[in-house]
Amino acid sequence: MDALDLNEAALAKYIITNPGLKDEIKDLSPEEQKQQIQWAFEDEAEDQGIEPWELTLQFVAESPEQLKAMRLETHTQAAEALGMDWAEYCELNDIQE
């Protein structure tokens, strides 16, 4: 599952957990509904003090162990994309394996 698929799955689960939002946007076009859900999702992540990608993983992970593995994989990819040494990346981002 790629990042877009993960995001779509997370948003689908998110809207189910927010029936008030679903009711509030029911009269909007499908595109506007999607945009409003995305914005609300991002606001939720901000309210929790985390990045939207982290909230995405929380919604799609099926267990705490899977969530931990998915976070570690995401950080590994970020470190590689930045060309950073893994130990240095972990230190800068307070990651404990």
Secondary structure in CASP SS format (residue, H / E / C, confidence):
PFRMAT SS
TARGET T0000
AUTHOR 0000-0000-0000
METHOD secondary structure of the structure
MODEL  1
M C 1.00
D C 1.00
A H 1.00
L H 1.00
D H 1.00
L H 1.00
N H 1.00
E H 1.00
A H 1.00
A H 1.00
L H 1.00
A H 1.00
K H 1.00
Y H 1.00
I H 1.00
I H 1.00
T C 1.00
N C 1.00
P H 1.00
G H 1.00
L H 1.00
K H 1.00
D H 1.00
E H 1.00
I C 1.00
K C 1.00
D C 1.00
L C 1.00
S C 1.00
P H 1.00
E H 1.00
E H 1.00
Q H 1.00
K H 1.00
Q H 1.00
Q H 1.00
I H 1.00
Q H 1.00
W H 1.00
A H 1.00
F H 1.00
E H 1.00
D H 1.00
E H 1.00
A H 1.00
E H 1.00
D H 1.00
Q H 1.00
G C 1.00
I C 1.00
E C 1.00
P H 1.00
W H 1.00
E H 1.00
L H 1.00
T H 1.00
L H 1.00
Q H 1.00
F H 1.00
V H 1.00
A C 1.00
E C 1.00
S C 1.00
P H 1.00
E H 1.00
Q H 1.00
L H 1.00
K H 1.00
A H 1.00
M H 1.00
R H 1.00
L H 1.00
E H 1.00
T H 1.00
H H 1.00
T H 1.00
Q H 1.00
A H 1.00
A H 1.00
E H 1.00
A H 1.00
L H 1.00
G C 1.00
M C 1.00
D C 1.00
W H 1.00
A H 1.00
E H 1.00
Y H 1.00
C H 1.00
E H 1.00
L H 1.00
N C 1.00
D C 1.00
I C 1.00
Q C 1.00
E C 1.00
END
